[in-house]
Amino acid sequence: MTAVTEQTLEKRIRDAETDVAREFDSLDRGFVRAEFDRVTRDLLREARVTDFVPVLARRHVREILRSLPSPAPGPLIH
């Protein structure tokens, strides 16, 4: 992947993460970020076309966060 493509991908991923964090603003930002990073890594591991990773990560994290009881637990420890 070229440096420009990597930069574009990173920006799209961070923009998607910010959108999800805004949508779930009552949840701990660190928890949302950790969940988003986990899902993104899983998707990138299997991805062939990186343009879709931010969209898929946003979708998966939103589904995960919607299923949580309120208030959300602290950061997950793996």
mmCIF file of the N, C-alpha and C atoms, coordinates in Angstrom:
data_MODEL
# 
_entry.id   MODEL 
# 
loop_
_atom_site.group_PDB 
_atom_site.id 
_atom_site.type_symbol 
_atom_site.label_atom_id 
_atom_site.label_alt_id 
_atom_site.label_comp_id 
_atom_site.label_asym_id 
_atom_site.label_entity_id 
_atom_site.label_seq_id 
_atom_site.pdbx_PDB_ins_code 
_atom_site.Cartn_x 
_atom_site.Cartn_y 
_atom_site.Cartn_z 
_atom_site.occupancy 
_atom_site.B_iso_or_equiv 
_atom_site.pdbx_formal_charge 
_atom_site.auth_seq_id 
_atom_site.auth_comp_id 
_atom_site.auth_asym_id 
_atom_site.auth_atom_id 
_atom_site.pdbx_PDB_model_num 
ATOM 1   N N  . MET A 1 1  ? 0.860   -1.168  0.000  1.00 0.00 ? 1  MET A N  1 
ATOM 2   C CA . MET A 1 1  ? 0.000   0.000   0.000  1.00 0.00 ? 1  MET A CA 1 
ATOM 3   C C  . MET A 1 1  ? 0.906   1.232   0.000  1.00 0.00 ? 1  MET A C  1 
ATOM 4   N N  . THR A 1 2  ? 0.576   2.225   -0.805 1.00 0.00 ? 2  THR A N  1 
ATOM 5   C CA . THR A 1 2  ? 1.389   3.440   -0.856 1.00 0.00 ? 2  THR A CA 1 
ATOM 6   C C  . THR A 1 2  ? 1.136   4.302   0.370  1.00 0.00 ? 2  THR A C  1 
ATOM 7   N N  . ALA A 1 3  ? 2.067   5.227   0.628  1.00 0.00 ? 3  ALA A N  1 
ATOM 8   C CA . ALA A 1 3  ? 1.935   6.114   1.794  1.00 0.00 ? 3  ALA A CA 1 
ATOM 9   C C  . ALA A 1 3  ? 0.666   6.940   1.711  1.00 0.00 ? 3  ALA A C  1 
ATOM 10  N N  . VAL A 1 4  ? 0.318   7.421   0.517  1.00 0.00 ? 4  VAL A N  1 
ATOM 11  C CA . VAL A 1 4  ? -0.894  8.232   0.353  1.00 0.00 ? 4  VAL A CA 1 
ATOM 12  C C  . VAL A 1 4  ? -2.121  7.391   0.644  1.00 0.00 ? 4  VAL A C  1 
ATOM 13  N N  . THR A 1 5  ? -2.145  6.168   0.146  1.00 0.00 ? 5  THR A N  1 
ATOM 14  C CA . THR A 1 5  ? -3.275  5.279   0.392  1.00 0.00 ? 5  THR A CA 1 
ATOM 15  C C  . THR A 1 5  ? -3.396  4.964   1.876  1.00 0.00 ? 5  THR A C  1 
ATOM 16  N N  . GLU A 1 6  ? -2.265  4.715   2.539  1.00 0.00 ? 6  GLU A N  1 
ATOM 17  C CA . GLU A 1 6  ? -2.290  4.435   3.973  1.00 0.00 ? 6  GLU A CA 1 
ATOM 18  C C  . GLU A 1 6  ? -2.803  5.640   4.752  1.00 0.00 ? 6  GLU A C  1 
ATOM 19  N N  . GLN A 1 7  ? -2.360  6.831   4.365  1.00 0.00 ? 7  GLN A N  1 
ATOM 20  C CA . GLN A 1 7  ? -2.827  8.048   5.036  1.00 0.00 ? 7  GLN A CA 1 
ATOM 21  C C  . GLN A 1 7  ? -4.323  8.236   4.837  1.00 0.00 ? 7  GLN A C  1 
ATOM 22  N N  . THR A 1 8  ? -4.793  7.992   3.623  1.00 0.00 ? 8  THR A N  1 
ATOM 23  C CA . THR A 1 8  ? -6.220  8.124   3.331  1.00 0.00 ? 8  THR A CA 1 
ATOM 24  C C  . THR A 1 8  ? -7.018  7.115   4.132  1.00 0.00 ? 8  THR A C  1 
ATOM 25  N N  . LEU A 1 9  ? -6.545  5.888   4.201  1.00 0.00 ? 9  LEU A N  1 
ATOM 26  C CA . LEU A 1 9  ? -7.224  4.852   4.969  1.00 0.00 ? 9  LEU A CA 1 
ATOM 27  C C  . LEU A 1 9  ? -7.266  5.227   6.446  1.00 0.00 ? 9  LEU A C  1 
ATOM 28  N N  . GLU A 1 10 ? -6.128  5.658   6.997  1.00 0.00 ? 10 GLU A N  1 
ATOM 29  C CA . GLU A 1 10 ? -6.098  6.050   8.408  1.00 0.00 ? 10 GLU A CA 1 
ATOM 30  C C  . GLU A 1 10 ? -7.070  7.189   8.693  1.00 0.00 ? 10 GLU A C  1 
ATOM 31  N N  . LYS A 1 11 ? -7.129  8.177   7.801  1.00 0.00 ? 11 LYS A N  1 
ATOM 32  C CA . LYS A 1 11 ? -8.055  9.299   7.978  1.00 0.00 ? 11 LYS A CA 1 
ATOM 33  C C  . LYS A 1 11 ? -9.496  8.810   7.941  1.00 0.00 ? 11 LYS A C  1 
ATOM 34  N N  . ARG A 1 12 ? -9.821  7.948   7.007  1.00 0.00 ? 12 ARG A N  1 
ATOM 35  C CA . ARG A 1 12 ? -11.189 7.420   6.916  1.00 0.00 ? 12 ARG A CA 1 
ATOM 36  C C  . ARG A 1 12 ? -11.558 6.618   8.155  1.00 0.00 ? 12 ARG A C  1 
ATOM 37  N N  . ILE A 1 13 ? -10.620 5.835   8.646  1.00 0.00 ? 13 ILE A N  1 
ATOM 38  C CA . ILE A 1 13 ? -10.878 5.045   9.852  1.00 0.00 ? 13 ILE A CA 1 
ATOM 39  C C  . ILE A 1 13 ? -11.111 5.971   11.046 1.00 0.00 ? 13 ILE A C  1 
ATOM 40  N N  . ARG A 1 14 ? -10.265 6.976   11.225 1.00 0.00 ? 14 ARG A N  1 
ATOM 41  C CA . ARG A 1 14 ? -10.429 7.916   12.346 1.00 0.00 ? 14 ARG A CA 1 
ATOM 42  C C  . ARG A 1 14 ? -11.721 8.714   12.212 1.00 0.00 ? 14 ARG A C  1 
ATOM 43  N N  . ASP A 1 15 ? -12.080 9.108   10.985 1.00 0.00 ? 15 ASP A N  1 
ATOM 44  C CA . ASP A 1 15 ? -13.352 9.817   10.771 1.00 0.00 ? 15 ASP A CA 1 
ATOM 45  C C  . ASP A 1 15 ? -14.533 8.928   11.148 1.00 0.00 ? 15 ASP A C  1 
ATOM 46  N N  . ALA A 1 16 ? -14.460 7.656   10.761 1.00 0.00 ? 16 ALA A N  1 
ATOM 47  C CA . ALA A 1 16 ? -15.536 6.714   11.097 1.00 0.00 ? 16 ALA A CA 1 
ATOM 48  C C  . ALA A 1 16 ? -15.612 6.519   12.607 1.00 0.00 ? 16 ALA A C  1 
ATOM 49  N N  . GLU A 1 17 ? -14.459 6.406   13.258 1.00 0.00 ? 17 GLU A N  1 
ATOM 50  C CA . GLU A 1 17 ? -14.427 6.262   14.717 1.00 0.00 ? 17 GLU A CA 1 
ATOM 51  C C  . GLU A 1 17 ? -15.037 7.488   15.400 1.00 0.00 ? 17 GLU A C  1 
ATOM 52  N N  . THR A 1 18 ? -14.706 8.661   14.911 1.00 0.00 ? 18 THR A N  1 
ATOM 53  C CA . THR A 1 18 ? -15.257 9.904   15.475 1.00 0.00 ? 18 THR A CA 1 
ATOM 54  C C  . THR A 1 18 ? -16.767 9.936   15.329 1.00 0.00 ? 18 THR A C  1 
ATOM 55  N N  . ASP A 1 19 ? -17.271 9.522   14.165 1.00 0.00 ? 19 ASP A N  1 
ATOM 56  C CA . ASP A 1 19 ? -18.722 9.478   13.947 1.00 0.00 ? 19 ASP A CA 1 
ATOM 57  C C  . ASP A 1 19 ? -19.407 8.554   14.951 1.00 0.00 ? 19 ASP A C  1 
ATOM 58  N N  . VAL A 1 20 ? -18.824 7.375   15.169 1.00 0.00 ? 20 VAL A N  1 
ATOM 59  C CA . VAL A 1 20 ? -19.406 6.419   16.113 1.00 0.00 ? 20 VAL A CA 1 
ATOM 60  C C  . VAL A 1 20 ? -19.332 6.978   17.542 1.00 0.00 ? 20 VAL A C  1 
ATOM 61  N N  . ALA A 1 21 ? -18.208 7.595   17.884 1.00 0.00 ? 21 ALA A N  1 
ATOM 62  C CA . ALA A 1 21 ? -18.058 8.171   19.226 1.00 0.00 ? 21 ALA A CA 1 
ATOM 63  C C  . ALA A 1 21 ? -19.094 9.274   19.460 1.00 0.00 ? 21 ALA A C  1 
ATOM 64  N N  . ARG A 1 22 ? -19.367 10.074  18.444 1.00 0.00 ? 22 ARG A N  1 
ATOM 65  C CA . ARG A 1 22 ? -20.403 11.114  18.575 1.00 0.00 ? 22 ARG A CA 1 
ATOM 66  C C  . ARG A 1 22 ? -21.786 10.490  18.763 1.00 0.00 ? 22 ARG A C  1 
ATOM 67  N N  . GLU A 1 23 ? -22.057 9.448   17.987 1.00 0.00 ? 23 GLU A N  1 
ATOM 68  C CA . GLU A 1 23 ? -23.361 8.784   18.083 1.00 0.00 ? 23 GLU A CA 1 
ATOM 69  C C  . GLU A 1 23 ? -23.569 8.180   19.469 1.00 0.00 ? 23 GLU A C  1 
ATOM 70  N N  . PHE A 1 24 ? -22.497 7.650   20.052 1.00 0.00 ? 24 PHE A N  1 
ATOM 71  C CA . PHE A 1 24 ? -22.565 7.006   21.357 1.00 0.00 ? 24 PHE A CA 1 
ATOM 72  C C  . PHE A 1 24 ? -21.815 7.855   22.381 1.00 0.00 ? 24 PHE A C  1 
ATOM 73  N N  . ASP A 1 25 ? -22.141 9.138   22.424 1.00 0.00 ? 25 ASP A N  1 
ATOM 74  C CA . ASP A 1 25 ? -21.402 10.077  23.268 1.00 0.00 ? 25 ASP A CA 1 
ATOM 75  C C  . ASP A 1 25 ? -21.580 9.832   24.756 1.00 0.00 ? 25 ASP A C  1 
ATOM 76  N N  . SER A 1 26 ? -22.544 9.023   25.143 1.00 0.00 ? 26 SER A N  1 
ATOM 77  C CA . SER A 1 26 ? -22.714 8.715   26.563 1.00 0.00 ? 26 SER A CA 1 
ATOM 78  C C  . SER A 1 26 ? -21.748 7.617   27.024 1.00 0.00 ? 26 SER A C  1 
ATOM 79  N N  . LEU A 1 27 ? -21.087 6.958   26.080 1.00 0.00 ? 27 LEU A N  1 
ATOM 80  C CA . LEU A 1 27 ? -20.133 5.899   26.414 1.00 0.00 ? 27 LEU A CA 1 
ATOM 81  C C  . LEU A 1 27 ? -18.734 6.475   26.546 1.00 0.00 ? 27 LEU A C  1 
ATOM 82  N N  . ASP A 1 28 ? -17.897 5.802   27.317 1.00 0.00 ? 28 ASP A N  1 
ATOM 83  C CA . ASP A 1 28 ? -16.511 6.194   27.489 1.00 0.00 ? 28 ASP A CA 1 
ATOM 84  C C  . ASP A 1 28 ? -15.790 6.189   26.144 1.00 0.00 ? 28 ASP A C  1 
ATOM 85  N N  . ARG A 1 29 ? -15.151 7.310   25.812 1.00 0.00 ? 29 ARG A N  1 
ATOM 86  C CA . ARG A 1 29 ? -14.478 7.450   24.509 1.00 0.00 ? 29 ARG A CA 1 
ATOM 87  C C  . ARG A 1 29 ? -13.378 6.404   24.334 1.00 0.00 ? 29 ARG A C  1 
ATOM 88  N N  . GLY A 1 30 ? -12.657 6.089   25.405 1.00 0.00 ? 30 GLY A N  1 
ATOM 89  C CA . GLY A 1 30 ? -11.611 5.072   25.327 1.00 0.00 ? 30 GLY A CA 1 
ATOM 90  C C  . GLY A 1 30 ? -12.167 3.695   25.005 1.00 0.00 ? 30 GLY A C  1 
ATOM 91  N N  . PHE A 1 31 ? -13.335 3.400   25.576 1.00 0.00 ? 31 PHE A N  1 
ATOM 92  C CA . PHE A 1 31 ? -13.989 2.118   25.289 1.00 0.00 ? 31 PHE A CA 1 
ATOM 93  C C  . PHE A 1 31 ? -14.393 2.044   23.824 1.00 0.00 ? 31 PHE A C  1 
ATOM 94  N N  . VAL A 1 32 ? -14.998 3.121   23.318 1.00 0.00 ? 32 VAL A N  1 
ATOM 95  C CA . VAL A 1 32 ? -15.421 3.160   21.904 1.00 0.00 ? 32 VAL A CA 1 
ATOM 96  C C  . VAL A 1 32 ? -14.194 3.007   21.005 1.00 0.00 ? 32 VAL A C  1 
ATOM 97  N N  . ARG A 1 33 ? -13.128 3.725   21.319 1.00 0.00 ? 33 ARG A N  1 
ATOM 98  C CA . ARG A 1 33 ? -11.900 3.650   20.509 1.00 0.00 ? 33 ARG A CA 1 
ATOM 99  C C  . ARG A 1 33 ? -11.326 2.237   20.516 1.00 0.00 ? 33 ARG A C  1 
ATOM 100 N N  . ALA A 1 34 ? -11.274 1.611   21.689 1.00 0.00 ? 34 ALA A N  1 
ATOM 101 C CA . ALA A 1 34 ? -10.731 0.251   21.782 1.00 0.00 ? 34 ALA A CA 1 
ATOM 102 C C  . ALA A 1 34 ? -11.564 -0.728  20.973 1.00 0.00 ? 34 ALA A C  1 
ATOM 103 N N  . GLU A 1 35 ? -12.874 -0.593  21.056 1.00 0.00 ? 35 GLU A N  1 
ATOM 104 C CA . GLU A 1 35 ? -13.758 -1.491  20.298 1.00 0.00 ? 35 GLU A CA 1 
ATOM 105 C C  . GLU A 1 35 ? -13.592 -1.249  18.797 1.00 0.00 ? 35 GLU A C  1 
ATOM 106 N N  . PHE A 1 36 ? -13.502 0.005   18.417 1.00 0.00 ? 36 PHE A N  1 
ATOM 107 C CA . PHE A 1 36 ? -13.328 0.349   17.008 1.00 0.00 ? 36 PHE A CA 1 
ATOM 108 C C  . PHE A 1 36 ? -11.992 -0.192  16.495 1.00 0.00 ? 36 PHE A C  1 
ATOM 109 N N  . ASP A 1 37 ? -10.938 -0.028  17.275 1.00 0.00 ? 37 ASP A N  1 
ATOM 110 C CA . ASP A 1 37 ? -9.619  -0.531  16.867 1.00 0.00 ? 37 ASP A CA 1 
ATOM 111 C C  . ASP A 1 37 ? -9.632  -2.042  16.735 1.00 0.00 ? 37 ASP A C  1 
ATOM 112 N N  . ARG A 1 38 ? -10.280 -2.730  17.661 1.00 0.00 ? 38 ARG A N  1 
ATOM 113 C CA . ARG A 1 38 ? -10.347 -4.192  17.605 1.00 0.00 ? 38 ARG A CA 1 
ATOM 114 C C  . ARG A 1 38 ? -11.061 -4.661  16.344 1.00 0.00 ? 38 ARG A C  1 
ATOM 115 N N  . VAL A 1 39 ? -12.218 -4.062  16.070 1.00 0.00 ? 39 VAL A N  1 
ATOM 116 C CA . VAL A 1 39 ? -12.989 -4.451  14.885 1.00 0.00 ? 39 VAL A CA 1 
ATOM 117 C C  . VAL A 1 39 ? -12.221 -4.114  13.610 1.00 0.00 ? 39 VAL A C  1 
ATOM 118 N N  . THR A 1 40 ? -11.582 -2.950  13.588 1.00 0.00 ? 40 THR A N  1 
ATOM 119 C CA . THR A 1 40 ? -10.822 -2.542  12.407 1.00 0.00 ? 40 THR A CA 1 
ATOM 120 C C  . THR A 1 40 ? -9.674  -3.510  12.128 1.00 0.00 ? 40 THR A C  1 
ATOM 121 N N  . ARG A 1 41 ? -8.934  -3.883  13.182 1.00 0.00 ? 41 ARG A N  1 
ATOM 122 C CA . ARG A 1 41 ? -7.833  -4.848  12.995 1.00 0.00 ? 41 ARG A CA 1 
ATOM 123 C C  . ARG A 1 41 ? -8.356  -6.173  12.446 1.00 0.00 ? 41 ARG A C  1 
ATOM 124 N N  . ASP A 1 42 ? -9.476  -6.652  13.001 1.00 0.00 ? 42 ASP A N  1 
ATOM 125 C CA . ASP A 1 42 ? -10.057 -7.908  12.513 1.00 0.00 ? 42 ASP A CA 1 
ATOM 126 C C  . ASP A 1 42 ? -10.434 -7.803  11.042 1.00 0.00 ? 42 ASP A C  1 
ATOM 127 N N  . LEU A 1 43 ? -11.048 -6.686  10.667 1.00 0.00 ? 43 LEU A N  1 
ATOM 128 C CA . LEU A 1 43 ? -11.457 -6.503  9.270  1.00 0.00 ? 43 LEU A CA 1 
ATOM 129 C C  . LEU A 1 43 ? -10.249 -6.359  8.345  1.00 0.00 ? 43 LEU A C  1 
ATOM 130 N N  . LEU A 1 44 ? -9.241  -5.623  8.777  1.00 0.00 ? 44 LEU A N  1 
ATOM 131 C CA . LEU A 1 44 ? -8.047  -5.440  7.941  1.00 0.00 ? 44 LEU A CA 1 
ATOM 132 C C  . LEU A 1 44 ? -7.291  -6.746  7.736  1.00 0.00 ? 44 LEU A C  1 
ATOM 133 N N  . ARG A 1 45 ? -7.323  -7.600  8.728  1.00 0.00 ? 45 ARG A N  1 
ATOM 134 C CA . ARG A 1 45 ? -6.629  -8.887  8.627  1.00 0.00 ? 45 ARG A CA 1 
ATOM 135 C C  . ARG A 1 45 ? -7.166  -9.682  7.438  1.00 0.00 ? 45 ARG A C  1 
ATOM 136 N N  . GLU A 1 46 ? -8.455  -9.577  7.180  1.00 0.00 ? 46 GLU A N  1 
ATOM 137 C CA . GLU A 1 46 ? -9.087  -10.340 6.105  1.00 0.00 ? 46 GLU A CA 1 
ATOM 138 C C  . GLU A 1 46 ? -9.380  -9.506  4.857  1.00 0.00 ? 46 GLU A C  1 
ATOM 139 N N  . ALA A 1 47 ? -9.153  -8.205  4.923  1.00 0.00 ? 47 ALA A N  1 
ATOM 140 C CA . ALA A 1 47 ? -9.559  -7.307  3.840  1.00 0.00 ? 47 ALA A CA 1 
ATOM 141 C C  . ALA A 1 47 ? -8.689  -7.470  2.604  1.00 0.00 ? 47 ALA A C  1 
ATOM 142 N N  . ARG A 1 48 ? -9.339  -7.356  1.472  1.00 0.00 ? 48 ARG A N  1 
ATOM 143 C CA . ARG A 1 48 ? -8.637  -7.280  0.198  1.00 0.00 ? 48 ARG A CA 1 
ATOM 144 C C  . ARG A 1 48 ? -8.779  -5.871  -0.373 1.00 0.00 ? 48 ARG A C  1 
ATOM 145 N N  . VAL A 1 49 ? -9.888  -5.245  -0.077 1.00 0.00 ? 49 VAL A N  1 
ATOM 146 C CA . VAL A 1 49 ? -10.138 -3.889  -0.559 1.00 0.00 ? 49 VAL A CA 1 
ATOM 147 C C  . VAL A 1 49 ? -10.323 -3.003  0.669  1.00 0.00 ? 49 VAL A C  1 
ATOM 148 N N  . THR A 1 50 ? -9.289  -2.233  0.987  1.00 0.00 ? 50 THR A N  1 
ATOM 149 C CA . THR A 1 50 ? -9.289  -1.462  2.223  1.00 0.00 ? 50 THR A CA 1 
ATOM 150 C C  . THR A 1 50 ? -10.276 -0.304  2.228  1.00 0.00 ? 50 THR A C  1 
ATOM 151 N N  . ASP A 1 51 ? -10.758 0.108   1.080  1.00 0.00 ? 51 ASP A N  1 
ATOM 152 C CA . ASP A 1 51 ? -11.709 1.220   1.037  1.00 0.00 ? 51 ASP A CA 1 
ATOM 153 C C  . ASP A 1 51 ? -12.970 0.941   1.840  1.00 0.00 ? 51 ASP A C  1 
ATOM 154 N N  . PHE A 1 52 ? -13.321 -0.323  2.007  1.00 0.00 ? 52 PHE A N  1 
ATOM 155 C CA . PHE A 1 52 ? -14.556 -0.677  2.696  1.00 0.00 ? 52 PHE A CA 1 
ATOM 156 C C  . PHE A 1 52 ? -14.383 -0.885  4.192  1.00 0.00 ? 52 PHE A C  1 
ATOM 157 N N  . VAL A 1 53 ? -13.153 -0.962  4.663  1.00 0.00 ? 53 VAL A N  1 
ATOM 158 C CA . VAL A 1 53 ? -12.900 -1.246  6.078  1.00 0.00 ? 53 VAL A CA 1 
ATOM 159 C C  . VAL A 1 53 ? -13.528 -0.201  7.004  1.00 0.00 ? 53 VAL A C  1 
ATOM 160 N N  . PRO A 1 54 ? -13.352 1.123   6.762  1.00 0.00 ? 54 PRO A N  1 
ATOM 161 C CA . PRO A 1 54 ? -13.984 2.093   7.676  1.00 0.00 ? 54 PRO A CA 1 
ATOM 162 C C  . PRO A 1 54 ? -15.503 1.940   7.755  1.00 0.00 ? 54 PRO A C  1 
ATOM 163 N N  . VAL A 1 55 ? -16.136 1.677   6.624  1.00 0.00 ? 55 VAL A N  1 
ATOM 164 C CA . VAL A 1 55 ? -17.594 1.508   6.608  1.00 0.00 ? 55 VAL A CA 1 
ATOM 165 C C  . VAL A 1 55 ? -17.993 0.264   7.390  1.00 0.00 ? 55 VAL A C  1 
ATOM 166 N N  . LEU A 1 56 ? -17.286 -0.820  7.152  1.00 0.00 ? 56 LEU A N  1 
ATOM 167 C CA . LEU A 1 56 ? -17.602 -2.059  7.867  1.00 0.00 ? 56 LEU A CA 1 
ATOM 168 C C  . LEU A 1 56 ? -17.308 -1.941  9.356  1.00 0.00 ? 56 LEU A C  1 
ATOM 169 N N  . ALA A 1 57 ? -16.199 -1.304  9.699  1.00 0.00 ? 57 ALA A N  1 
ATOM 170 C CA . ALA A 1 57 ? -15.867 -1.126  11.118 1.00 0.00 ? 57 ALA A CA 1 
ATOM 171 C C  . ALA A 1 57 ? -16.932 -0.284  11.805 1.00 0.00 ? 57 ALA A C  1 
ATOM 172 N N  . ARG A 1 58 ? -17.344 0.797   11.179 1.00 0.00 ? 58 ARG A N  1 
ATOM 173 C CA . ARG A 1 58 ? -18.396 1.653   11.755 1.00 0.00 ? 58 ARG A CA 1 
ATOM 174 C C  . ARG A 1 58 ? -19.654 0.829   12.003 1.00 0.00 ? 58 ARG A C  1 
ATOM 175 N N  . ARG A 1 59 ? -20.047 0.058   11.024 1.00 0.00 ? 59 ARG A N  1 
ATOM 176 C CA . ARG A 1 59 ? -21.266 -0.752  11.138 1.00 0.00 ? 59 ARG A CA 1 
ATOM 177 C C  . ARG A 1 59 ? -21.158 -1.758  12.277 1.00 0.00 ? 59 ARG A C  1 
ATOM 178 N N  . HIS A 1 60 ? -20.034 -2.481  12.335 1.00 0.00 ? 60 HIS A N  1 
ATOM 179 C CA . HIS A 1 60 ? -19.868 -3.499  13.366 1.00 0.00 ? 60 HIS A CA 1 
ATOM 180 C C  . HIS A 1 60 ? -19.806 -2.892  14.766 1.00 0.00 ? 60 HIS A C  1 
ATOM 181 N N  . VAL A 1 61 ? -19.050 -1.817  14.919 1.00 0.00 ? 61 VAL A N  1 
ATOM 182 C CA . VAL A 1 61 ? -18.934 -1.192  16.239 1.00 0.00 ? 61 VAL A CA 1 
ATOM 183 C C  . VAL A 1 61 ? -20.272 -0.622  16.678 1.00 0.00 ? 61 VAL A C  1 
ATOM 184 N N  . ARG A 1 62 ? -21.016 -0.011  15.774 1.00 0.00 ? 62 ARG A N  1 
ATOM 185 C CA . ARG A 1 62 ? -22.337 0.521   16.131 1.00 0.00 ? 62 ARG A CA 1 
ATOM 186 C C  . ARG A 1 62 ? -23.242 -0.600  16.625 1.00 0.00 ? 62 ARG A C  1 
ATOM 187 N N  . GLU A 1 63 ? -23.222 -1.740  15.946 1.00 0.00 ? 63 GLU A N  1 
ATOM 188 C CA . GLU A 1 63 ? -24.044 -2.877  16.366 1.00 0.00 ? 63 GLU A CA 1 
ATOM 189 C C  . GLU A 1 63 ? -23.623 -3.360  17.755 1.00 0.00 ? 63 GLU A C  1 
ATOM 190 N N  . ILE A 1 64 ? -22.322 -3.444  17.986 1.00 0.00 ? 64 ILE A N  1 
ATOM 191 C CA . ILE A 1 64 ? -21.816 -3.890  19.286 1.00 0.00 ? 64 ILE A CA 1 
ATOM 192 C C  . ILE A 1 64 ? -22.235 -2.915  20.378 1.00 0.00 ? 64 ILE A C  1 
ATOM 193 N N  . LEU A 1 65 ? -22.025 -1.620  20.136 1.00 0.00 ? 65 LEU A N  1 
ATOM 194 C CA . LEU A 1 65 ? -22.333 -0.617  21.152 1.00 0.00 ? 65 LEU A CA 1 
ATOM 195 C C  . LEU A 1 65 ? -23.830 -0.504  21.414 1.00 0.00 ? 65 LEU A C  1 
ATOM 196 N N  . ARG A 1 66 ? -24.644 -0.681  20.410 1.00 0.00 ? 66 ARG A N  1 
ATOM 197 C CA . ARG A 1 66 ? -26.105 -0.646  20.599 1.00 0.00 ? 66 ARG A CA 1 
ATOM 198 C C  . ARG A 1 66 ? -26.586 -1.795  21.479 1.00 0.00 ? 66 ARG A C  1 
ATOM 199 N N  . SER A 1 67 ? -25.865 -2.904  21.429 1.00 0.00 ? 67 SER A N  1 
ATOM 200 C CA . SER A 1 67 ? -26.292 -4.072  22.199 1.00 0.00 ? 67 SER A CA 1 
ATOM 201 C C  . SER A 1 67 ? -25.878 -4.001  23.666 1.00 0.00 ? 67 SER A C  1 
ATOM 202 N N  . LEU A 1 68 ? -25.059 -3.009  24.025 1.00 0.00 ? 68 LEU A N  1 
ATOM 203 C CA . LEU A 1 68 ? -24.593 -2.888  25.402 1.00 0.00 ? 68 LEU A CA 1 
ATOM 204 C C  . LEU A 1 68 ? -25.672 -2.304  26.305 1.00 0.00 ? 68 LEU A C  1 
ATOM 205 N N  . PRO A 1 69 ? -25.709 -2.769  27.562 1.00 0.00 ? 69 PRO A N  1 
ATOM 206 C CA . PRO A 1 69 ? -26.600 -2.127  28.520 1.00 0.00 ? 69 PRO A CA 1 
ATOM 207 C C  . PRO A 1 69 ? -26.025 -0.760  28.890 1.00 0.00 ? 69 PRO A C  1 
ATOM 208 N N  . SER A 1 70 ? -26.858 0.153   29.295 1.00 0.00 ? 70 SER A N  1 
ATOM 209 C CA . SER A 1 70 ? -26.384 1.484   29.720 1.00 0.00 ? 70 SER A CA 1 
ATOM 210 C C  . SER A 1 70 ? -26.183 1.480   31.217 1.00 0.00 ? 70 SER A C  1 
ATOM 211 N N  . PRO A 1 71 ? -25.221 2.130   31.757 1.00 0.00 ? 71 PRO A N  1 
ATOM 212 C CA . PRO A 1 71 ? -24.048 2.687   31.085 1.00 0.00 ? 71 PRO A CA 1 
ATOM 213 C C  . PRO A 1 71 ? -23.074 1.580   30.688 1.00 0.00 ? 71 PRO A C  1 
ATOM 214 N N  . ALA A 1 72 ? -22.185 1.900   29.747 1.00 0.00 ? 72 ALA A N  1 
ATOM 215 C CA . ALA A 1 72 ? -21.238 0.908   29.227 1.00 0.00 ? 72 ALA A CA 1 
ATOM 216 C C  . ALA A 1 72 ? -20.179 0.583   30.274 1.00 0.00 ? 72 ALA A C  1 
ATOM 217 N N  . PRO A 1 73 ? -19.647 -0.634  30.235 1.00 0.00 ? 73 PRO A N  1 
ATOM 218 C CA . PRO A 1 73 ? -18.564 -0.989  31.135 1.00 0.00 ? 73 PRO A CA 1 
ATOM 219 C C  . PRO A 1 73 ? -17.308 -0.229  30.759 1.00 0.00 ? 73 PRO A C  1 
ATOM 220 N N  . GLY A 1 74 ? -16.329 -0.251  31.624 1.00 0.00 ? 74 GLY A N  1 
ATOM 221 C CA . GLY A 1 74 ? -15.041 0.379   31.332 1.00 0.00 ? 74 GLY A CA 1 
ATOM 222 C C  . GLY A 1 74 ? -14.357 -0.345  30.194 1.00 0.00 ? 74 GLY A C  1 
ATOM 223 N N  . PRO A 1 75 ? -13.137 0.062   29.869 1.00 0.00 ? 75 PRO A N  1 
ATOM 224 C CA . PRO A 1 75 ? -12.414 -0.570  28.768 1.00 0.00 ? 75 PRO A CA 1 
ATOM 225 C C  . PRO A 1 75 ? -12.286 -2.073  28.973 1.00 0.00 ? 75 PRO A C  1 
ATOM 226 N N  . LEU A 1 76 ? -12.383 -2.804  27.874 1.00 0.00 ? 76 LEU A N  1 
ATOM 227 C CA . LEU A 1 76 ? -12.233 -4.249  27.913 1.00 0.00 ? 76 LEU A CA 1 
ATOM 228 C C  . LEU A 1 76 ? -10.761 -4.589  28.074 1.00 0.00 ? 76 LEU A C  1 
ATOM 229 N N  . ILE A 1 77 ? -10.476 -5.592  28.864 1.00 0.00 ? 77 ILE A N  1 
ATOM 230 C CA . ILE A 1 77 ? -9.099  -6.057  29.043 1.00 0.00 ? 77 ILE A CA 1 
ATOM 231 C C  . ILE A 1 77 ? -8.971  -7.374  28.311 1.00 0.00 ? 77 ILE A C  1 
ATOM 232 N N  . HIS A 1 78 ? -8.040  -7.405  27.380 1.00 0.00 ? 78 HIS A N  1 
ATOM 233 C CA . HIS A 1 78 ? -7.835  -8.629  26.580 1.00 0.00 ? 78 HIS A CA 1 
ATOM 234 C C  . HIS A 1 78 ? -6.602  -9.333  27.033 1.00 0.00 ? 78 HIS A C  1 
# 
